[in-house]
Amino acid sequence: MTVNISDIEDIIAQQNKWRQTQAINLIASENTPSEAVRGVQNSDFMGRYAEGHPNKGDKVNRYYQGTRYIDEIETMAQQEILDLFDAKQADVRPISGNAANTAIALGFLRGGDTIIANSTDAGGHISHGAVGVFGRRIQNRGQSLKTGSPNSINLHYLPLTPDHYHVDARKTIELIDQLSPQLVIMGKSLFLFPEPVSEVAAYCKTRDVPLLYDGAHVLGLIAGGQFQSPLHEGATWMTGSTHKTFPGPQRGVILGNMDAETEKKYWPAADRGVFPGSSSNHHLHSLPALVVATREMKKFGREYAAQSEMKKFGREYAAQIVRNAQALGSSLDELGTPVEARDFGYTRSHMIAVNVPQWGGGVEVAKRLEANDIIVNYNMIPGDTDPRNPSGLRIGVLEMTRFGMDERAMGELAQLIHEAIRSKDVKPQVNALRGRFVEMKYA
């Protein structure tokens, strides 16, 4: 007797139709993986375990038997992502970017430690903050998670330039000198511009302070050479998500570019932080998908030429993402919907920040846009204090770029967003625009 799953299948069909053919998705942390990436995830690996590292020859590194094939896949994933990022260390076991951050926090930090990171209103990810894994990891019993209060945790925020979208490198170095932190964290969730990694990392090295770069959002832009190269600028570790601008399965990665001495000092923290820290089994069914996505992002190399028709697209895809984000920001701003960071060209990444308090604030405007099949998320912008009632929207163009939208389409989209924000019904026009862009490119 089979189980009736028709109701579930119906919901899935509705989701697929809505989000893949009708709605324009502008969530900055979402993407649609290719058919190849999705196609390799439904396998026997879904129900298997492989704690530890791949076995090598007669050396047993796993805590389970029966891992011969996932050992091959995991070794491939590690090597190919090392090649893509020109890195020396990689751990492909984290199941998300947040899990990768958790691994560093668990493996390296202790209660009472001092860290410096981006504040939430400056775009920092919640995991970097007081209530996130980093804040809680450095909390001793009895310490308050409310920064600035008596007996609070030793969490301090990166100083910003007056525009509040750039880290002030000079003041950051002064703060490091003053506090002697155990860790500096760069990277953001609202991530418009590169961080001053080179300057800060160089000083951190003189004080023996490691620097973590959270590249969750911009990992694909980094792989495509369109943002910055944190590992080569001196970051100790780089964490990332493999399902945002890097359009693969929902997983995470930790990367390093350490020499032998530095590796011995800092890489074990990442290793033990992943296992047994932030995960035991690491969702084996999505590891083959990570290999596929990595091959899609890398140059068409000799090693695949005889067995694949993959096309080089990582650099072209990343470059078009940035052009589209800048075009959407410029078009919205010219129409009269204020976009942040105008003086700096709005963005150098895949996202823009839109200021909408005069139309009801981020929450209300995001709901209004969703009613018109435009999917965004509300987001804090500089000056906001309540994450549940922020002034801004965070808008990302990574997924629509993958479906072929270019700068001209961004101009059309800007007009629809502009009108929907002002309570005009534009749903038919939104559906029609999306209907022209349903075939995936860069795959």
ROMARVEX-863803 format. One record per residue (C-alpha): residue in three letters; z, y, x. Coordinates in steps of 0.1 Angstrom, whole numbers, padded with zeros to 4 digits, always signed. Layout:
N
AlaZYX ...
//
This chain:
443
Met+0000+0000+0000 Thr-0011+0033+0015 Val+0009+0066+0013 Asn-0007+0093-0008 Ile-0014+0122+0014 Ser-0040+0140-0007 Asp-0017+0170-0012 Ile-0012+0174+0025 Glu-0050+0170+0032 Asp-0056+0197+0005 Ile-0033+0222+0022 Ile-0049+0215+0056 Ala-0084+0220+0041 Gln-0073+0253+0026 Gln-0058+0264+0059 Asn-0090+0255+0078 Lys-0112+0273+0054 Trp-0091+0304+0053 Arg-0083+0308+0090 Gln-0116+0295+0104 Thr-0142+0310+0080 Gln-0126+0338+0059 Ala-0098+0356+0077 Ile-0101+0377+0108 Asn-0073+0366+0130 Leu-0059+0393+0153 Ile-0026+0376+0163 Ala-0024+0383+0200 Ser-0007+0349+0207 Glu-0032+0327+0188 Asn-0065+0312+0196 Thr-0088+0284+0183 Pro-0093+0257+0209 Ser-0128+0242+0213 Glu-0138+0210+0195 Ala-0136+0192+0229 Val-0100+0203+0234 Arg-0090+0193+0199 Gly-0110+0161+0200 Val-0090+0145+0228 Gln-0055+0151+0214 Asn-0054+0123+0188 Ser-0048+0093+0209 Asp-0023+0066+0218 Phe-0006+0091+0242 Met+0009+0107+0211 Gly+0036+0081+0208 Arg+0043+0075+0245 Tyr+0069+0086+0270 Ala+0065+0096+0307 Glu+0096+0112+0320 Gly+0095+0123+0357 His+0064+0127+0378 Pro+0033+0105+0381 Asn+0038+0073+0401 Lys+0019+0073+0434 Gly+0009+0040+0449 Asp+0040+0018+0452 Lys+0063+0049+0448 Val+0080+0048+0414 Asn+0086+0084+0400 Arg+0086+0076+0363 Tyr+0116+0065+0342 Tyr+0093+0044+0319 Gln+0068+0016+0325 Gly+0033+0017+0311 Thr+0023+0052+0324 Arg-0007+0043+0346 Tyr-0032+0063+0325 Ile-0011+0093+0318 Asp-0003+0094+0355 Glu-0041+0098+0361 Ile-0043+0126+0334 Glu-0013+0145+0346 Thr-0024+0144+0382 Met-0058+0157+0371 Ala-0042+0185+0351 Gln-0021+0196+0379 Gln-0048+0195+0405 Glu-0074+0213+0384 Ile-0051+0241+0373 Leu-0041+0245+0410 Asp-0078+0249+0418 Leu-0084+0273+0389 Phe-0056+0297+0399 Asp-0059+0291+0437 Ala-0022+0282+0437 Lys-0002+0258+0458 Gln+0024+0246+0433 Ala+0020+0237+0396 Asp+0041+0220+0369 Val+0020+0212+0338 Arg+0049+0195+0319 Pro+0063+0225+0300 Ile+0054+0222+0263 Ser+0051+0260+0259 Gly+0054+0293+0278 Asn+0089+0297+0264 Ala+0098+0262+0276 Ala+0085+0272+0311 Asn+0107+0303+0310 Thr+0136+0281+0299 Ala+0130+0259+0329 Ile+0133+0287+0354 Ala+0164+0300+0336 Leu+0181+0266+0336 Gly+0170+0256+0371 Phe+0177+0288+0389 Leu+0203+0310+0372 Arg+0240+0306+0367 Gly+0267+0323+0346 Gly+0276+0358+0360 Asp+0242+0363+0377 Thr+0224+0396+0374 Ile+0188+0399+0362 Ile+0163+0428+0357 Ala+0136+0424+0330 Asn+0115+0444+0305 Ser+0134+0454+0274 Thr+0122+0443+0240 Asp+0112+0478+0229 Ala+0092+0481+0261 Gly+0073+0449+0253 Gly+0095+0423+0269 His+0095+0388+0254 Ile+0126+0379+0234 Ser+0133+0351+0260 His+0139+0378+0286 Gly+0165+0396+0266 Ala+0202+0393+0259 Val+0198+0368+0230 Gly+0171+0348+0247 Val+0174+0320+0272 Phe+0178+0344+0303 Gly+0205+0364+0287 Arg+0224+0334+0274 Arg+0220+0316+0308 Ile+0238+0343+0327 Gln+0266+0347+0301 Asn+0300+0336+0311 Arg+0324+0327+0284 Gly+0339+0358+0269 Gln+0310+0381+0280 Ser+0292+0400+0254 Leu+0255+0397+0248 Lys+0253+0433+0238 Thr+0241+0452+0269 Gly+0259+0483+0278 Ser+0291+0472+0261 Pro+0324+0465+0279 Asn+0323+0431+0296 Ser+0286+0426+0288 Ile+0263+0403+0306 Asn+0246+0416+0338 Leu+0212+0422+0322 His+0194+0454+0332 Tyr+0160+0468+0322 Leu+0131+0477+0343 Pro+0127+0515+0346 Leu+0096+0528+0329 Thr+0072+0557+0335 Pro+0073+0585+0308 Asp+0045+0569+0288 His+0068+0538+0284 Tyr+0040+0513+0289 His+0042+0511+0327 Val+0070+0500+0350 Asp+0081+0526+0375 Ala+0079+0508+0408 Arg+0099+0533+0428 Lys+0128+0534+0404 Thr+0127+0496+0401 Ile+0131+0493+0438 Glu+0160+0517+0437 Leu+0176+0496+0409 Ile+0171+0464+0429 Asp+0187+0480+0459 Gln+0217+0491+0437 Leu+0223+0459+0418 Ser+0212+0431+0442 Pro+0200+0409+0413 Gln+0195+0372+0414 Leu+0161+0375+0396 Val+0136+0401+0386 Ile+0113+0393+0356 Met+0080+0410+0350 Gly+0055+0404+0322 Lys+0057+0412+0285 Ser+0049+0401+0250 Leu+0033+0435+0242 Phe+0014+0435+0274 Leu-0012+0463+0277 Phe-0013+0470+0314 Pro-0007+0452+0347 Glu+0027+0453+0363 Pro+0033+0467+0398 Val+0040+0433+0412 Ser+0028+0440+0448 Glu+0052+0469+0454 Val+0082+0453+0437 Ala+0077+0418+0451 Ala+0073+0432+0487 Tyr+0107+0448+0484 Cys+0122+0418+0466 Lys+0113+0397+0496 Thr+0133+0420+0519 Arg+0163+0414+0497 Asp+0157+0377+0492 Val+0153+0382+0454 Pro+0127+0360+0436 Leu+0103+0375+0411 Leu+0092+0357+0380 Tyr+0060+0369+0363 Asp+0057+0359+0327 Gly+0019+0355+0322 Ala+0021+0338+0288 His-0003+0363+0271 Val-0026+0371+0300 Leu-0030+0337+0316 Gly-0066+0334+0306 Leu-0074+0370+0317 Ile-0058+0361+0351 Ala-0079+0330+0353 Gly-0110+0350+0345 Gly-0102+0377+0372 Gln-0098+0405+0346 Phe-0061+0415+0348 Gln-0041+0410+0380 Ser-0033+0381+0403 Pro+0005+0379+0403 Leu+0008+0349+0426 His-0013+0366+0453 Glu+0005+0398+0448 Gly+0038+0382+0457 Ala+0054+0367+0425 Thr+0076+0337+0433 Trp+0068+0319+0400 Met+0043+0326+0372 Thr+0049+0310+0339 Gly+0022+0309+0312 Ser+0011+0296+0278 Thr-0021+0276+0277 His-0030+0285+0241 Lys-0035+0323+0241 Thr-0061+0340+0263 Phe-0062+0306+0280 Pro-0077+0288+0249 Gly-0062+0253+0253 Pro-0036+0232+0236 Gln-0001+0245+0228 Arg+0015+0239+0262 Gly+0029+0258+0291 Val+0027+0259+0329 Ile+0046+0270+0359 Leu+0027+0281+0390 Gly+0036+0291+0425 Asn+0018+0301+0457 Met+0046+0295+0482 Asp+0045+0286+0518 Ala+0064+0254+0529 Glu+0097+0273+0536 Thr+0096+0292+0503 Glu+0086+0261+0484 Lys+0116+0243+0497 Lys+0139+0271+0486 Tyr+0125+0280+0452 Trp+0103+0252+0437 Pro+0131+0227+0432 Ala+0146+0251+0406 Ala+0114+0249+0386 Asp+0111+0212+0389 Arg+0147+0204+0378 Gly+0144+0231+0352 Val+0115+0213+0335 Phe+0130+0179+0337 Pro+0157+0171+0329 Gly+0161+0208+0319 Ser+0138+0221+0292 Ser+0122+0188+0282 Ser+0123+0151+0287 Asn+0090+0137+0273 His+0063+0164+0275 His+0040+0157+0245 Leu+0015+0135+0264 His-0013+0137+0238 Ser-0020+0173+0246 Leu-0022+0168+0284 Pro-0059+0156+0283 Ala-0066+0187+0262 Leu-0052+0209+0290 Val-0076+0193+0315 Val-0105+0200+0292 Ala-0094+0236+0286 Thr-0089+0241+0324 Arg-0124+0228+0330 Glu-0138+0251+0304 Met-0121+0281+0321 Lys-0131+0273+0357 Lys-0164+0277+0375 Phe-0190+0251+0370 Gly-0182+0232+0401 Arg-0198+0203+0420 Glu-0171+0179+0409 Tyr-0183+0181+0373 Ala-0221+0187+0377 Ala-0231+0151+0375 Gln-0210+0142+0345 Ser-0208+0173+0323 Glu-0228+0201+0307 Met-0199+0225+0308 Lys-0209+0261+0313 Lys-0190+0287+0332 Phe-0175+0311+0308 Gly-0139+0319+0319 Arg-0149+0352+0336 Glu-0173+0362+0309 Tyr-0149+0354+0281 Ala-0120+0373+0297 Ala-0142+0403+0305 Gln-0155+0405+0269 Ile-0119+0402+0255 Val-0109+0433+0275 Arg-0140+0453+0264 Asn-0134+0444+0228 Ala-0098+0454+0229 Gln-0107+0488+0244 Ala-0135+0492+0219 Leu-0112+0484+0189 Gly-0085+0508+0202 Ser-0110+0536+0207 Ser-0126+0531+0173 Leu-0094+0530+0154 Asp-0080+0561+0172 Glu-0112+0581+0166 Leu-0110+0572+0129 Gly-0075+0586+0127 Thr-0053+0555+0130 Pro-0032+0562+0161 Val-0034+0537+0189 Glu-0008+0538+0217 Ala-0016+0546+0253 Arg-0047+0567+0247 Asp-0044+0584+0281 Phe-0048+0551+0298 Gly-0077+0538+0278 Tyr-0055+0520+0253 Thr-0053+0487+0271 Arg-0065+0466+0300 Ser-0056+0433+0283 His-0065+0415+0250 Met-0043+0436+0228 Ile-0036+0471+0215 Ala-0006+0487+0199 Val-0011+0506+0167 Asn+0014+0532+0154 Val+0017+0531+0116 Pro+0050+0545+0103 Gln+0033+0571+0081 Trp+0018+0543+0061 Gly+0050+0523+0056 Gly+0057+0509+0090 Gly+0047+0477+0107 Val+0061+0452+0082 Glu+0045+0468+0052 Val+0011+0475+0069 Ala+0009+0439+0082 Lys+0014+0426+0047 Arg-0012+0450+0034 Leu-0037+0438+0060 Glu-0030+0401+0053 Ala-0038+0407+0016 Asn-0072+0418+0029 Asp-0075+0386+0051 Ile-0068+0406+0083 Ile-0040+0388+0102 Val-0019+0408+0126 Asn+0018+0410+0134 Tyr+0043+0438+0132 Asn+0058+0448+0166 Met+0082+0471+0182 Ile+0067+0500+0202 Pro+0086+0524+0225 Gly+0113+0542+0206 Asp+0119+0515+0180 Thr+0154+0500+0177 Asp+0151+0476+0148 Pro+0128+0445+0155 Arg+0127+0437+0118 Asn+0115+0472+0109 Pro+0093+0484+0137 Ser+0067+0512+0137 Gly+0039+0493+0152 Leu+0013+0466+0149 Arg+0003+0443+0178 Ile-0034+0435+0175 Gly-0052+0409+0197 Val-0090+0403+0199 Leu-0090+0370+0219 Glu-0098+0347+0190 Met-0125+0368+0174 Thr-0141+0374+0208 Arg-0144+0336+0211 Phe-0162+0335+0178 Gly-0188+0360+0192 Met-0176+0394+0181 Asp-0186+0422+0205 Glu-0180+0459+0208 Arg-0203+0467+0178 Ala-0184+0443+0156 Met-0151+0458+0168 Gly-0164+0492+0154 Glu-0170+0476+0120 Leu-0136+0459+0121 Ala-0119+0491+0130 Gln-0133+0508+0099 Leu-0120+0479+0077 Ile-0085+0480+0093 His-0084+0518+0089 Glu-0092+0515+0052 Ala-0069+0486+0045 Ile-0040+0504+0061 Arg-0045+0531+0035 Ser-0044+0506+0007 Lys-0081+0502+0001 Asp-0093+0468-0010 Val-0117+0456+0017 Lys-0113+0419+0014 Pro-0149+0412+0004 Gln-0162+0432+0034 Val-0137+0414+0057 Asn-0149+0380+0045 Ala-0185+0390+0049 Leu-0179+0402+0085 Arg-0160+0370+0094 Gly-0188+0350+0078 Arg-0212+0363+0105 Phe-0188+0350+0132 Val-0179+0314+0125 Glu-0196+0296+0154 Met-0175+0293+0185 Lys-0189+0308+0217 Tyr-0176+0303+0253 Ala-0172+0266+0248 
//
